[in-house]
Amino acid sequence: MPDSTVVSIETDNLDTQWEVEVVTADGTKQEVKVSADGSEVTDGPHKKFGSKTKHRELVDAAKLDYRQAVDKVTQAVPGRITELDLDTEDGVTVWEADVHDSGDAKHEVSIDAGSGDVVSQH
């Protein structure tokens, strides 16, 4: 979606599609569903409720976009990301991810969205 920033990606329907949330330039949060390969929007966009100001503040605080966050997360824990969300943790803007390693064990990784440093991993 033009002039928007991805703030959340999550697998849906047994990994057959992605549920993606974006924040537009005016702070509106919208959700779309995208095919597993990312080639087509299968549903949406649908507006999500919440403070436009808070949505923009969260996006503006992040120096890493979702692609850079994916790189940092998979450097920390190689595997398949099933969820990635931009959030605030203890006053720090972070990308939080669920990663499944080659043995399908689930790991939770938080990356500082400003510095790219790993904040937590378990």
NORBELGI-V815777 format. One line per field, one symbol per residue. phi: phi as a letter, one per 20 degrees, with the letter a starting at -180 (. if undefined). psi: psi as a letter, one per 30 degrees, with the letter a starting at -180 (. if undefined). burial: b if it has 9 or more other ideal C-beta (glycine too) atoms within 8 Angstrom, else e. A space follows every 10 residues. Layout:
phi=???
psi=???
burial=???
This chain:
phi=.flccfcbcb fbllmebdec dcdegenfec dcdcggemeb edaofcfdeq ffffffgfff feeeeffffg ffffffcfqd edbbcebdcl ndfcedcdcd ffemfecdcd dffednffeb bb
psi=kkhlkkfkkk klhhgflkjk klkleggkkl klkklefgfk kfkalkkkll jeeeeeeeef fkfkleeeee eeefeejkak kfkkkkakjh gkklkkkkkk afggkkkkkk kkfefgkkel k.
burial=eeebebbbbb eeeeeebbbb bbbbeebbbb bbbbbeeeee eeeebeeeee ebebbbebbe ebebebebbb ebbbebbebe bbbbbbbebe ebbbbbbbbb beeeeebbbb bbbbebebbe be
